[in-house]
Structure formats: structure tokens, C-alpha cells
């Protein structure tokens, strides 16, 4: 059916956003077609089809293990203009002769990390472009952003985790950091941690409940259900520091929302996070699964009101660059480029 529709429509370009839950034969058909095909790679869907052994080893050794991810050397520069023109002329002659040779896939990557991830997995493309993900960022309206040089509630340090409650998001690391924080050392009377997310992953939620119970600080942890995207600004405004301790992150939309809302943020050095958060400039970074390092970063922010205020301002500037409109515009320009 796909081959028939392609030959009926004769598209200028096929844009395949995500084929994760479809049969791999569709990808094979796209590769065998003579039509320009661009795949959007914001996660690992294509490598799962192509090189599942690499993906399994990556998650075992580098996500859940301690092996560092070393990006491969950058790809060679694009061919000279004359060679590209010669290639287009050759394809034009082939079309005139009724020959439809297959064309290599092109790719749009949602982050530089995704580009390096696919290169390490041995998946080449004819050409590619890194276009960072973006989110819709409605104006705050009449709502005034909190003064981040002060705590939202005097005497209480309010920490926040908001995200999916699965092992890759690392909410357990945030809980493990809590017993390493002492109110008197931070100059506050109380420290609370709000956990916002769904509990659909029953196996993880059982392990997470054990971590909470073992922390000795369960009374200071407030579990809440997931909120709508429109409610995120109010959620961020009600807390002092946002914690993003993920183990694997292609390019997080929630992290962009947090920065754009101006909440001082601490994120793990995982995946595309360092492409959003500049350590010491628009937020703080720490090594994934390292609760002690996370606790030190929290202490640094909690005891330095000037740093909190500066990171809030610079974080807003950084987060507001990642707009949906910018992303869509860059994609459209790439798709319209001559092949």
C-alpha cells in the first residue's frame, strides 16, 4: 500500500517522524523508493529496528552502567557543490530514462546527542541536520514570576521533580539526595520534595516506594499526580529548585519548560541535557545517579541567593530559544532544500 501511494502521489519529500510501533518493512519500502525520505530522530526508534544489539548494550553499559559515552568522530564534510550538482543531473537523466534508483535516507536529529548516538550505532545518512526540539511558550500574562533571590515560602526550601515515574527519569536519585540535606546547614527550617508524575510503571513504583521508605524523610515527600502542560508555570512558580536527574534524555521538553519559566534548575549530564542547560550559566549539572553530587548542587543553590537569581534569568533566556515555531521553521527550510 505504501509503495502504491508513493507512486500515485510522487511526493517531493516523505517525512517519517516516528515508525516505532509500525512494521520495519515500511522503513525498507521507503529506503527502496526513489523519493527523497527524511526521518525525524528524536529518540532511538530507527536504531531499535536496525541495530537492537547496540541499543541494548548502550542502555546496559552507558545508561544503567558507568561506561562513558564517547561520541565518534564527526562525519566528513559535505561533497563539493559540483559533485552535488553532478549527482542531481545523474538522477534527472535516470528519471528521464524511467530508472528509479533508491535514495539514501536523510535525517533531522532532535539534538547533537541523538546525532552522535546514531553515528555510534553505525547508521549513516546521505545528509542530516540537527534541529533542536521546541515547545509552545505562551506568555505569562498578568502572572508575576517569583523573585528567585528569595524562597517561595520563607523558612522552607521547596524542591520539585516533575516527569514520568520510570527508571530512566531518576526520581529515586532525587529522593536519595534528600537525607544528605540538613535544614540547619541550609539556613532553613524545613526541606520538602514534591514528586509530580504518573504511577503506571508498577515495577518501578514498587522500587521507588522502597527508596522513599528507606530515605527516612518520607514525611517531607509530597506525591502528586501528573499535571497538564498549561499548569506547569504555576507548578514551577510554587517551588524553589527544579530537579531533573534523568539517566537518558534525547532532548527534554519539560526541561525547556522549566528554564523558560525561570525556576533555578539542576539537571543530570545525560543525553541532550547539556545542550539545554549550560553548567553554571543557565543552570547546574551533575553526574547521573550521583545523589551526593546532586545534594551538593542543591546546597550550593539554596545557600546562594545571588546565584539562584542569576540562573533564573539566564535560564529563561536559554529556555525561550527553544520554541515550537523556531523548530517548525527550521524543519520546513530543510525539507524545501534541493536534494
C-alpha positions in Angstrom: 0.0 0.0 0.0 2.8 2.4 0.8 4.6 1.7 -2.5 1.3 2.2 -4.4 0.6 5.6 -2.6 4.1 6.8 -3.2 3.9 6.1 -6.9 0.4 7.8 -7.1 1.4 10.9 -5.2 5.0 11.1 -6.4 6.0 13.3 -3.4 8.8 15.8 -3.4 9.7 14.5 0.1 8.5 11.9 2.5 8.8 13.0 6.2 8.8 10.0 8.5 8.5 11.3 12.0 8.4 8.0 14.0 7.8 4.4 12.9 8.5 2.9 16.3 5.2 0.9 16.6 5.0 0.0 12.9 6.5 -2.9 11.0 10.1 -2.5 9.8 9.0 -3.3 6.3 7.7 0.2 5.9 11.2 1.6 6.5 12.5 -0.9 4.0 10.0 0.3 1.4 10.9 3.9 2.0 14.6 3.1 1.5 13.9 1.2 -1.7 11.8 4.1 -3.2 13.2 6.8 -5.5 11.6 9.5 -3.4 13.5 11.7 -1.0 12.8 10.5 2.5 13.7 12.4 5.7 13.4 10.6 9.0 12.9 12.6 12.2 15.0 11.2 15.0 14.2 12.5 18.4 14.7 9.1 20.0 16.1 5.6 19.3 13.3 4.2 17.1 15.3 3.6 14.0 18.3 2.1 15.7 15.9 -0.3 17.6 14.9 -1.5 14.1 18.4 -1.5 12.6 20.8 -2.3 15.4 19.0 -3.6 18.6 22.2 -5.2 19.9 23.8 -1.8 20.0 20.8 -0.2 21.7 20.7 -3.0 24.3 24.5 -2.6 25.1 24.2 1.2 25.2 21.5 1.1 27.9 23.2 -1.7 29.8 26.7 -0.2 29.9 26.2 3.6 29.5 22.8 4.4 30.8 22.5 2.0 33.7 26.2 1.4 33.9 29.2 3.6 34.4 30.8 3.4 30.9 31.1 6.9 29.4 29.6 7.6 26.0 32.3 8.8 23.7 30.9 10.3 20.5 32.5 9.0 17.3 34.5 11.4 15.1 32.3 13.9 13.2 31.1 12.9 9.7 33.1 14.1 6.7 32.2 17.4 5.2 29.5 17.5 2.5 30.7 17.0 -1.1 31.7 20.0 -3.2 29.0 21.8 -4.9 30.0 20.5 -8.3 29.6 16.9 -7.1 26.2 17.6 -5.7 25.1 19.2 -9.0 26.5 16.2 -10.9 24.5 13.8 -8.6 21.3 15.7 -9.3 22.0 15.7 -13.0 22.6 12.0 -13.0 19.3 11.4 -11.1 17.5 13.6 -13.5 18.8 11.6 -16.5 17.8 8.4 -14.8 14.3 9.7 -14.2 14.0 10.7 -17.9 15.1 7.1 -18.8 12.4 5.7 -16.4 15.0 4.4 -14.0 14.2 5.0 -10.3 17.3 4.2 -8.2 16.8 4.1 -4.4 18.0 7.0 -2.4 19.7 7.0 1.0 17.7 8.3 3.9 18.3 11.8 5.2 17.8 12.7 8.9 16.7 15.5 11.2 18.1 14.9 14.7 16.4 16.5 17.7 19.8 17.0 19.4 23.5 16.7 18.8 23.4 13.8 21.3 21.0 11.9 19.0 23.2 12.6 16.0 26.2 11.1 17.9 24.1 8.2 19.2 23.1 7.1 15.7 26.6 7.6 14.4 27.9 5.3 17.2 25.2 2.8 16.2 26.5 2.6 12.7 23.6 4.2 10.9 24.8 6.6 8.1 22.6 9.1 6.3 23.0 10.8 2.9 22.8 14.2 4.8 21.5 15.4 8.1 20.6 18.4 10.1 20.4 19.0 13.9 17.2 20.9 14.8 16.6 21.1 18.5 13.1 20.3 19.8 10.9 23.2 20.8 7.8 23.8 22.9 4.9 26.3 22.7 5.6 29.0 25.2 2.5 31.1 25.9 3.1 34.5 27.6 2.8 34.6 31.3 0.1 37.2 31.1 -0.5 39.1 34.4 1.3 36.5 36.5 4.5 37.9 38.0 7.4 35.5 38.2 8.8 34.9 41.7 11.8 36.7 43.0 14.3 33.8 43.0 16.7 35.6 45.4 14.1 34.6 48.0 12.4 31.4 48.9 8.7 30.9 47.8 7.8 30.2 51.4 10.2 31.8 53.9 11.9 29.2 56.0 11.1 26.3 53.7 13.2 25.0 50.7 10.8 23.5 48.2 12.3 21.1 45.7 10.4 19.7 42.7 10.7 16.7 40.4 8.2 16.6 37.6 8.3 13.9 34.9 7.4 10.3 34.1 8.0 8.0 37.1 10.1 5.4 35.3 13.7 4.3 36.0 15.2 6.4 33.2 13.9 9.6 34.7 15.8 9.1 38.0 13.3 10.3 40.6 14.9 7.9 43.0 18.1 9.9 42.8 16.3 13.0 44.0 14.9 11.0 46.9 18.3 9.6 47.8 19.7 13.2 47.9 17.1 14.3 50.4 18.7 12.6 53.5 22.0 14.3 52.6 20.5 17.8 53.1 20.2 19.3 56.5 17.8 22.3 57.1 20.1 24.0 59.6 23.1 23.8 57.2 21.0 25.4 54.5 19.6 28.1 56.8 16.0 26.9 56.6 13.6 25.3 58.9 12.3 22.7 56.5 13.1 21.0 53.2 10.3 19.4 51.1 10.4 17.4 47.8 7.4 17.4 45.6 7.2 14.4 43.1 4.8 15.0 40.2 4.2 12.2 37.8 2.1 9.2 36.9 2.5 5.8 38.5 1.7 3.5 35.6 5.1 1.6 35.8 4.1 -0.6 38.7 7.5 -2.4 38.9 9.3 1.0 39.2 6.8 2.4 41.6 7.4 -0.6 43.9 11.1 0.1 43.9 10.5 3.8 44.3 8.3 3.3 47.3 11.2 1.3 48.9 13.6 4.1 48.2 11.2 6.6 49.8 10.7 4.5 52.9 14.5 3.9 53.2 15.3 7.6 53.0 13.9 8.3 56.4 12.4 11.5 55.0 9.1 10.2 53.7 7.2 12.8 55.7 8.9 15.5 53.6 8.0 14.0 50.2 4.7 15.1 48.6 3.5 12.7 45.8 1.2 14.3 43.3 -0.4 13.2 40.0 0.7 14.5 36.6 -0.5 17.9 35.6 -1.5 19.4 32.3 1.2 21.3 30.3 -0.8 24.6 30.9 -0.4 24.1 34.7 3.4 23.8 34.6 4.2 27.5 35.1 2.2 27.6 38.3 3.8 24.4 39.5 7.3 25.8 38.8 6.4 29.1 40.5 5.4 27.3 43.7 8.8 25.7 44.1 12.4 27.0 44.6 14.5 24.4 42.7 13.7 22.0 39.9 15.5 18.7 39.8 15.9 16.8 36.5 18.0 13.7 37.4 17.3 11.6 34.3 19.7 8.7 33.2 18.9 9.0 29.5 17.4 12.0 27.8 17.4 12.7 24.0 16.2 16.3 24.4 13.7 17.1 27.1 10.6 19.3 26.6 9.9 19.5 30.3 13.4 20.8 31.0 12.8 23.5 28.4 9.5 24.5 30.1 11.3 24.7 33.5 14.0 27.0 32.2 11.6 29.2 30.3 9.5 29.6 33.5 12.5 30.8 35.4 12.9 28.2 38.1 16.5 27.5 39.1 17.3 24.1 37.7 19.7 21.2 38.4 19.9 18.6 35.6 22.0 15.5 35.0 24.7 15.4 32.4 22.8 12.9 30.4 22.0 12.8 26.7 20.9 16.2 25.4 20.6 17.9 28.8 23.9 19.8 28.4 22.6 21.2 25.1 19.8 22.9 27.1 21.5 23.7 30.4 24.9 25.4 30.5 26.6 24.5 33.7 27.0 27.5 36.0 25.4 29.8 33.5 21.7 28.8 32.9 21.6 26.0 35.5 23.7 23.4 37.3 24.7 20.0 36.0 25.6 16.8 38.0 26.6 13.3 37.1 23.6 10.9 36.7 22.8 8.6 39.6 25.1 10.6 41.9 22.9 11.6 44.8 25.8 13.1 46.8 26.7 15.4 43.9 23.1 16.4 43.4 22.8 17.2 47.1 25.9 19.4 46.8 24.4 21.3 43.9 21.1 21.8 45.9 23.2 23.1 48.8 25.0 25.5 46.5 21.8 27.0 45.2 20.0 27.0 48.5 22.8 29.0 50.2 23.5 31.4 47.3 20.5 33.7 46.6 22.5 35.7 44.0 23.3 32.5 42.1 19.6 31.4 42.2 18.5 34.8 40.8 21.2 34.8 38.1 20.4 31.2 36.9 16.7 32.1 36.8 17.3 35.0 34.5 19.8 33.2 32.2 17.8 30.0 32.3 14.8 32.0 31.0 16.8 33.4 28.1 18.1 29.9 27.2 14.7 28.2 27.5 12.9 30.7 25.4 15.2 30.0 22.5 13.7 26.5 22.1 10.3 27.5 20.7 8.0 25.3 18.6 7.8 28.0 15.9 11.6 28.1 15.5 11.7 24.3 15.3 9.0 24.1 12.7 10.6 26.8 10.6 14.0 25.1 10.6 12.4 21.8 9.6 10.4 23.4 6.8 13.5 25.1 5.4 15.4 21.8 5.5 12.6 19.9 3.7 12.5 22.6 1.0 16.2 22.5 0.3 17.1 21.0 -3.1 18.3 17.4 -2.8 
